[in-house]
Amino acid sequence: MGRIAVVEHFCVDDTIRDMIEHDKSSAELQRYIRYSGYTDIRNDMLKKLLQEITSLQEVSRITD
């Protein structure tokens, strides 16, 4: 298998900026980020595993 990028990415929008300015907890920030469509590394790797783009060993190596 070749190499593929595995990344976590989210855009800081006005809502996140406002939450940060008002000292919202990390749990609140994470909840909003997930709600807005964010995919974490574990879920991205599992998706790539199901698409047979990567191996179970690679998923374990990256996410453990």
N, C-alpha and C positions, 0 to 999 in steps of 0.2 A: 504494500500500500504506500502511496505517496504521503506527503505531509499536508495537513489542513490546519487552518487557524481555529483556535478555540478561544473565544473572548466573551467577556461580560461587558455590556455597553448599555448605557441609558443616557438620555438627554436631560439636562437640567432645564426644566421648563419653569414658568412663572410660579406654579404651585409649589414645586420643590424649593425654589429660591425663597419663597415666602415661608415655607415650613422651617427652613434652615434659619432664616432671620428671626423667627419666633421660637427658636430652641425646641422644636418638636423632638420627641425621642427617636432613637434609631429604629425602634419597632414601628412607629408611625410612618417614618420615611420608607422603610422596607415594604410596609403594607401598601402604601400609595404606589411605589415603583412597580410592585408586582401587578397591582390593579391596572396600571397603565400599559401593560403588555411586555414588561421586562422578562427575559428568560435568563436564568442563572446558568453557570457553567455545567452543573450536574444535568439539568434538563436538556441543555444543548448537546451534551455528549450522548445522552440516552437517545435523543432524536437521531444523531449521526450513527449510533449503533444499530438502531432499527432500520436505517437506510443502507446499512452495510458499508458505511463510509469509514468506520473505524472498528476496532476490536474491543471485546470485553476487557482484555488486559489493559488496553490504553485508557479506557473509561475508568477503571480502578486506579490506575497510576495517577491520573489527573485529579480525580475527585476524592481520593482518600486522604 
